[in-house]
Amino acid sequence: MKILAVGNERILAKFREKFAGSSQDAPLDYHFFSETADIAEELTSAEVVFDFTLDEEPENIELYLEHDHLLVFCNMPKMSLAEVQYYNPEIACMLVRFNGLPTFLNRPLLEVSLLEESARERVEAVGKVLGTEIAVVADRVGMATPRVICMIINEAFYTVQEGTASREDIDLGMKLGTNYPYGPFEWCERIGVGQVYELLEAMYEDTKDERYKICPLLKHEYLKAQKFEA
């Protein structure tokens, strides 16, 4: 099985930790790229693509659409597949959305959502070859785990903003009380405040649910980080 993976150096290193190796069922032929455009010549001979760039550059998905033999795993937790289909009505390949945000990849399962239920059998078969359990969740903005974690992070910012507890106390309390691997602020740092802010923004725009309304303190830190990056 020929598998193409596209992303930055850090995320591809995590991808190798989770997937790269040999399968007992079929030899796995991995090819790694930093830019989506670089893989165009490889698509006709590939079977599976993992594209981590689509969350920030969703227009790159057009490269895959006409290849009806491809199974494309799209890192797009901020956008539903239904929206992708709305803007791209002619889709020949099989699109699967997955949660590839930092800290969420190297788990025993891979969280995905499907455009069509008929894709489940092929996706689960590929998951078996790759040695990972597939968890199918609803095709909603934010998916499942990112939606919950980012909401918890947002609430933690509200708690600090109101002066109820310190960041350190909140992190310690959540780890001891819920057995989470990280506290909300540790998790925010690992995911990236930009990713957290943009996911919450996308969920709020999609639902108008007050649970996802961004805390002003989180927005302030997001804007400061943007200025620093610029």
Stockholm file with secondary structure:
# STOCKHOLM 1.0

chainA/1-230         MKILAVGNERILAKFREKFAGSSQDAPLDYHFFSETADIAEELTSAEVVFDFTLDEEPENIELYLEHDHLLVFCNMPKMSLAEVQYYNPEIACMLVRFNGLPTFLNRPLLEVSLLEESARERVEAVGKVLGTEIAVVADRVGMATPRVICMIINEAFYTVQEGTASREDIDLGMKLGTNYPYGPFEWCERIGVGQVYELLEAMYEDTKDERYKICPLLKHEYLKAQKFEA
#=GR chainA/1-230 SS CEEEEECCHHHHHHHHHHTCSCCSSSCCEEEEESSGGGGGGGGGGCSEEEESSTTTCGGGGGGTTTCTTCEEEEECTTSCHHHHHHHCCCCCSEEEEECCSTTTSSSSEEEEEESSGGGHHHHHHHHHHHTCEEEECCSCTTTTHHHHHHHHHHHHHHHHHTTSSCHHHHHHHHHHHHCCSSCHHHHHHHHCHHHHHHHHHHHHHHHCCGGGCCCHHHHHHHHHHHHHHC
#=GC SS_cons         CEEEEECCHHHHHHHHHHTCSCCSSSCCEEEEESSGGGGGGGGGGCSEEEESSTTTCGGGGGGTTTCTTCEEEEECTTSCHHHHHHHCCCCCSEEEEECCSTTTSSSSEEEEEESSGGGHHHHHHHHHHHTCEEEECCSCTTTTHHHHHHHHHHHHHHHHHTTSSCHHHHHHHHHHHHCCSSCHHHHHHHHCHHHHHHHHHHHHHHHCCGGGCCCHHHHHHHHHHHHHHC
//
